[in-house]
Amino acid sequence: MNYMLTYSGEHVTPLEPKAEQIHIVDIAHALSFLSRAGGHLKRFYTVAQHSINCAKEAEARGYSARVCLACLLHDGSEAYLSDIVRPIKDALTNYLKIEKSLQECIYKKYGLGDLTDEERQLVKSVDDDVLYHEFLNINEVRLSDEEPQLCGNPDFSQRSTTETEAEFKIMFERLLQRAGINET
C-alpha cells in the first residue's frame, strides 16, 4: 500500500503528493492532535496552535494576507508526515526532500505556489520567533541569548484539540478570502 488514509477518508500518497488529495479538514484535524517539540513540552501544545500563533504574529506585523496564510500552512506537511524535531529532521535528507515536495503541493493547492524568497523568509522568521517564545513560555527555557520581540500576543495555553481545529479552519477561510484566493 503506497497511500495513507486520512481523517476525511482520503487516500494520500505522501511520496507523490497530488493537490486533489489535500484537504484543509485533514490538515486542521491532524495538526490539532500533533504535539509540538516531539511532545517534550511541559504541557500539551499542538502544531495547529503553533501555526495559528504564527499566522496571528504575521498579521500583527502587518504582513500581507498571503504571508499570513503561508504562516498558517507552513507546517501543513506535518499533517501527513508528523512533526520531527529540528536536530533530527536536518539529518534526514531524504525526509527533507519528501517534506519539501509535500509542503510545496500544499502551498500550490492553496494559491501560494509562487511565494517569493522574501515571503518565505518572513514565514521562517515568524516561525523561529514564535518557537523561541513557545519554549520560553511553556518550558521556561531560553533558546538563545537574544530574545526576539513579538508584535502580537500569542496564546500558549493548553487548549482542546476541538477548539484549536475549529480556530485553524476559521482562520484559514478568513485568510484565503483576504488573500483573494479561490480554494481549488
Residue pairs with C-beta under 8 A, 6 or more apart in sequence:
2 13
2 15
2 16
3 11
3 12
3 13
4 11
4 12
4 14
4 80
5 11
5 12
6 12
6 23
6 26
6 30
6 80
7 25
7 26
7 29
7 30
8 23
8 25
8 26
8 29
10 21
10 23
10 26
11 21
12 21
12 22
12 26
12 80
13 21
14 80
14 81
14 98
14 102
15 98
17 80
17 101
17 102
17 105
17 106
18 105
19 105
19 108
19 109
19 184
22 105
22 106
22 109
24 110
24 169
24 172
24 183
25 169
26 79
26 80
27 73
27 76
27 79
27 106
27 168
28 48
28 165
28 168
28 169
28 172
29 79
29 165
30 78
30 79
30 80
31 46
31 47
31 48
31 51
31 75
31 76
31 78
31 79
31 168
32 46
32 48
32 49
32 161
32 162
32 164
32 165
32 168
33 46
33 161
34 46
34 47
34 48
34 78
34 79
34 82
34 83
35 41
35 44
35 45
35 46
35 47
35 83
36 45
36 46
36 47
36 49
36 50
36 83
36 134
37 45
37 83
37 85
37 134
37 135
38 83
38 84
38 85
40 85
41 134
41 135
41 138
41 139
42 138
42 139
42 140
43 138
43 158
44 158
45 134
45 138
45 156
45 158
46 159
46 161
46 164
47 75
47 78
47 83
48 161
48 164
48 165
48 168
49 155
49 159
49 164
50 75
50 130
50 131
50 134
51 71
51 72
51 73
51 74
51 75
51 168
52 72
52 155
52 164
52 167
52 168
52 171
53 130
53 134
53 152
53 154
53 155
53 156
54 71
54 72
54 74
54 123
54 126
54 127
54 130
55 68
55 69
55 71
55 72
55 171
55 175
56 152
56 154
57 71
57 126
57 129
57 130
57 150
57 151
57 152
57 154
58 67
58 68
58 71
58 122
58 123
58 126
59 68
59 152
60 150
60 151
60 152
60 153
61 126
61 151
61 152
63 71
63 122
63 126
64 119
64 179
65 175
65 178
65 179
65 180
66 111
66 112
66 115
66 119
66 179
66 181
67 119
67 122
67 123
68 175
68 178
68 179
69 110
69 111
69 112
69 172
69 175
69 176
69 178
69 179
69 181
70 107
70 112
70 115
70 119
70 120
70 123
71 123
71 126
71 127
72 168
72 171
72 172
72 175
73 106
73 107
73 110
73 112
73 172
74 103
74 123
74 127
75 83
76 102
76 103
76 106
77 99
77 102
77 103
77 106
80 102
81 95
81 98
81 99
81 102
84 92
84 95
89 95
89 96
89 99
90 96
104 113
107 113
107 115
109 184
110 176
110 181
110 183
110 184
111 176
111 179
111 181
111 182
111 184
112 181
115 123
128 148
129 148
129 149
129 150
130 150
130 154
131 143
132 142
132 143
132 144
132 147
132 148
133 148
133 150
133 154
133 156
134 156
135 141
135 142
135 143
136 142
136 143
136 147
137 154
137 156
138 156
176 183
